[in-house]
Amino acid sequence: MNYSELAPDYIRAIAPYQPGKPISELERELGITDIVKLASNENPLGASPRAIAAAHDALNEISLYPDGNGYALKAALAGRYGVSIEQVFLGNGSNDLLELAARAFLTVGDKAVYSDHAFAVYPLATQAVGATGISVAAKNYGHDLDAMRQAAVEQGAKLIYIANPNNPTGTFLSGDALHGFLSALPDNILVVLDEAYNEYLPEDCRYDSVNWLAEFRNLIVSRTFSKAYGLASLRVGYALGDAQVMDMINRVRQPFNVNSMAQAAAKAALEDVEFVRETFELNLRGMVQLTEGLSALGLAYIPSYGNFIGFKIGDAAGVYRRLLELGVIVRPIAAYGMPDYLRVSIGLESQNRKFLSALKRILGEKA
C-alpha cells in the first residue's frame, strides 16, 4: 500500500519548507566547533533579558494550559498600536498567521497572488488548502505592485501576500507605494502585509501601516517576535486587522497555539524599547560592515532593508558547502529562483568578520 496516494494531489506535490542548517547538525556532520550561524536572520544579541526573565517565571505554571485567548499580550499590543483587542490575532510565529489566512479564506479553486523571490511559505500555504498560487514576475528582485494588482483582479484572486522588506532579497516598498496599491485594489481582495522585518527599517523609510486599517478593512498586517525581538525559538507572532477578518482566522487556529512562556516573553520584549533600539543600531553597523566587505571582494549584492543580504557568487552551491567546512552557515536560495545567490544574516562584528574572511579564502582558492 502506497499511503501517499491517500493524500490529495495538491498535498503530494508540496516540497516541504527547508529551514537553515542548525549548528548542532553541522557539528555532527563535520565534527567542527566554533561555528557561526548566519543563515536564519536571527538576532545576534539574543533576546531581551526582561523577556528571558519573564519566560523563566512562566515555567512555574507549565502544568497549566496557557491563556487560549492571550489576553495580556493582546492587550499590550492593542495599547501599543491603538487598536481594539478584537483586531489582534496571536500566532505560533507569524508563519501561523500566513497559513491560517489561507485556511480561513481559500479553498480548492481559489487563487492567491505573491511575487517571485518572495517568502516560500506563501506558495506552501496556498497549495496546502488546494488553492492556486499565482507568482508574479519580480521587478529588481522585489514586488511589482502594478503587475500583482492586475493579476489579482484579472484572475479573480481572493488573497495577496506582500512582504516588506522582502525575504530573501531584502527589497523595500515605500509607504506611498503600498498605500497607492491598496487604494487601487478592490476591497473584496484580502492583502496580507508581512512585516516580519519592520523593526529594521531605517527611520526615513518607516510608514504607519497600522493606521491604514481603518481605511482598508481588507488589510492584514503581520509581524513577529522572532527577528528583532530575538524570540525565534518560542514561536510567537501577531496580526492586526479588521475584527471580522481576525474572527475568521481565529476560528481555524489550534487551541492554545501560543504557549505561556512565549506570551510572557513577548509581552516583556514589547516593553523593552531599548533592546530593540540596540538591535537596530547593531544591524545598521553590521550592514555597512558586510556591504563594504562584499564590495571589497568584488561581489554584487542586493541592497537590503532587513537584517540580511543576498549576494551573487558564481558557484553558489559550492561556496555554500565550502563555507560550511570553514564553520560558517549561510543560506542558499536556489529554491527562490536565485541559484547564483547566497543570503547571509547580519551578525555580531566578529561573526561578520569570520564570514568575510572565510569568503575571501574561498575566492582565493578559486583564483
N, C-alpha and C positions, 0 to 999 in steps of 0.2 A: 504494500500500500504506500503510495506517494502522498503523504499527508499535506504537502504543499498545494496539491491540486484542490484541496478543500477550501483554500483561501480564494477570494475574488482575484480576477486577473490584475486589477489595479494594485492590489497588495503585493502580489508576487513580483510585480515589475519594479517595486521600490528598491533602490540601493540605499542601505542604511547609512545614516549620518556617521562620518568618521571624525572623531574628536582629535585634538592634538595629542601627540605621544606623551604619556606621563613619564616623569623622571624615573620612577621605580621600574618601568618596563625597559628603559634604555640601560639601566644598571644591570638588569638581569641578562639582557641580550649581549652587551659588550663587556660587562664586568668592569666598568669605569665609574669613577666618582667625580665630585666637584662639577656636576652638570648644571648648566644654565638653561632654563626653560623659557624661551621667548616665542611660544607657539600659540598661546590661547588668550592673549590680551588680558592677562590677569594683572592685578595691582601689585607692583614690586614692593610697595610699602607694607603689604599685608592688609590687615583690617584695623579699623579704629580700636584703640584699647577700650574705649567705652562699649563698643559693640561686643568685643570679646568677653568683657566682664558681664554684660547682660546675658549673653548666651550661656556663660558658665552658671549664672544664677538660675537660669531656666532649667538646668539639669536637675535641680531639686524636685521638679514636677514631671519628670519624663514618664512616670507611670500613669499620668493623666493624659487624656486626649487634648490636643490644642484647641483653642477657641476657633471653631469652624468658620466663624464669620470674621475673624481677625479684627475685632473692633478697635483695639488700642492702636494698631498700626494704621488701619484705615482712617481713624480719627486724626492721627498725626499727619497723614498725607493730605486729608481733606483740609486741615488747617493750614498746611504749608501752601497749598495751591488754590485755596479759596473756592473749593467745590463742595458739594454735599457728599456724605458718606455713600449714598446710593450711586454716586458716579465713580466710585473707586472699586477696582477688582484686584484681588491678590492672586498671584500665580506662583507655581513651583518653578521659579525663574521666569523671565519674560518669554522663554520658549513655550511655556504652558499657555500663555495668552495667545501667542501666534497660532498654535494648534487648535485651541478651543474656539477661536474666532471662526476658523474654517469649519469645525464641527457644528457650531451653532447656526451658521448661515449658509453653508454649502452642502450640496448633495450630488448624487450622480446626475450628470448633465449640466450642472452649473459650471461657471468659469471664474477663475481668479487671474489677475494680471500682476506681474512682477517684472523686474529688469534682469537682463543678462548680468552676470557678475555680481548678483546680489545674494543675500544670505540663503544658504542651502535649505533652511527649514521652510521657506515659503513654498517651493515646489513639493517638498515632502508632506507638509500639512495639507496641501491641496489634493495631492494624489491619494493620501490616506483615507479621504472621505469619498473617493471616486469622482471628484470633480476634475475639470480640465484646466491645466495651467497654460497661460499664455505668457511666454517670455519675450519681452520686447528688447530689441537691439539697444545696447548701451550707447551713450554719447560720451566720448572721452572717459570711458570706464565708469561712468555714472549713469544716473537715471535720465532718460529723455522723457520729460513730463508730458510734452505735447503728444508724442507718439503713444505713450501709455494711456493718456486720456482717450485718444482716438481709438485705440484698440479696445478699450473697455466699453466705450459707447457703441461702436460698430458691431462688436461681437457679443454684446449683452452680458458683460461680466457683472457679478454681484459684489466682488471684493477686489481691492487693490492693496498690495503690500509695498510700502516705501521705507527704505532705511536711510536715516540721515543723522550723522555721517553713515556712509555705506560700508558694510563689511563684506568682502575683504579688501576693497580698493581704497577706502578712506575718503572718497569724494563727498562733496558737500553741496546741498541745495540751500539757497538763501531763503529767508523767511518770506520775502516778497514773491519769490518764485512759487513756493508752496502755497501761499495764500491765493495767488492767482489761479493755480491749478485747482484748488478746492472750490473757488468761486465759479469756475467754468464747468465743474463736474455736476451731473445730475445728482440730486440728493438721495436717489434710491441705490447708489453705489457706495458701499462702505469703504473707508480708507483706514488701514492700519498704518500709522506713522511710527515706525520702530526707531526710538531714540535711545538705544542702549548706550551710546557713546556721547550723549548730550553734554555731560559734565566736562568733557574735554574740549568743547568748542571755545576758541578764542573769544574774548569779550566782544569784539566788534562783529562777530558772526552770530551772536545769540539772538533769539527771537522767542516770543511767548506763544507757543502752540497751545498751551492750556487755555489761554484767553480766547482762543478761536472756538472752543467747544460750544459756547453759547450761540455762535453764528453758524456752525456746521455740526448739526446733530449726527451726521454720518461719519464723523471723525473719531477714531480711537487712537489715543496717544499711549504708546507702550514704552516703559522704562524698566531698568533693572538695578538691583543692588550688587550684581556680580562683578561689575567693572570698577568704576571709580570708588565705590564703597568697599570693595575688597571682600565681598561675601560669596564668592563663586561657589564654594563647597556647600553652603547652606541652601542654595537654590531658592531665591525669593525675588520676584519681580512684581510689577503692578501696571495696571492700565487705568486711564482716566477717559471717561466718555459719557455719552448720554445715558441717563438712568435706565431707559428701556433697553438699550443695547447691552449695557452691563448686566441687566437682569437675564437676558437670553444667554449670555456667555456663562453666567453663574449657574445656570440650570444644567450645564453639561460638564462642569468641573467635578473632580473627585472630592468627596467629603474630606475635610482636614488636609487639603492639598498643600498647605504651608505649615510646617511644624512649629512648635513652641519656641525652640531656640532661634529659628530663622526670624520669627515675628519679633522676638525681643531684641535680637541683634540689629535688625533692620530699623526698628524704632530708635534705638540708641545711635546707630550710624547716621540716620537722618538728622539728628540733633547736633552731630559733631561737624559743624561747618568748617572748622579749622583743619580737620584731617582732609576733607575734600579739597580745600584750598592748597594744602601741601602736595596732594596728589596731582592736582592740575599744574602746579608750578614745576614739579619734578618732571612731568610729562613734556612741558614746553622745553626744558633744558635737554631732555633726552632726545626730543625730536630734532633739535639743532645738532646734537652730537651725531646722531645716526645719518641725517641727511648730508651733513658735511663729510662724514666718513664715506658714505656711498659715492658721493661726487668725487672725492679724492681717489677712489678706486676706479673711477670711470664708469660707474654703473648708473643707469637711468632708473628713476623711481617715480611713483605716482604721488603727487602732493597730497598729504593726508591730514584730515581733521580729527582723527581718532587717536588711539594710543598704540598704533601700529603703522607699518609702512610696507607697501608692496613694491618690490624692486625686480627689475628684469635681469636675468642672467642666462647665458646660453644653455647649458646642460643643467636645468633646474633640479631634475631628479637626482643626478649625480652629485651636484653640490649639496643638496639636502642630505644625502647619505654620508658624504664626507664630513659635513658639519656635525652629524651625529657622532661620528668616530672621534671628533675633536671635543665632544662634550657640550655641544650647543644644539638645542632643539628649536627649529623654526617650523613654519607651516607651509607645505606645498599646496598650491591652489590650482592644480591642473583640473580638478573636478569642477572648478568655476569657469572653465573655458579659458584658462590662462596658464598653459603648460610651460611657458618660458619665465614664469614669475614665482617668487617665494614671498611669503609675508613674515615679517619679523615684528614681534611686540617690543615696545619700548620698556626697558628695564632700568635697574639702577645704573649709575655711571660705570661701575666696574663690570656689570653684566654686558652692557653695550660695548664696552671696550674689548671684552673677551670675544664677542661675536665678530666685531670688525677685524680683530687680529686673526681669528680663525679664517674669515673670509679672504683676507689678504694672503694668508698662507696658501689657501686653495687656489686662488688665482695665480699665484706664483708657481704652483705645481703644474698648472695647465699651460704656462707660458713656454 
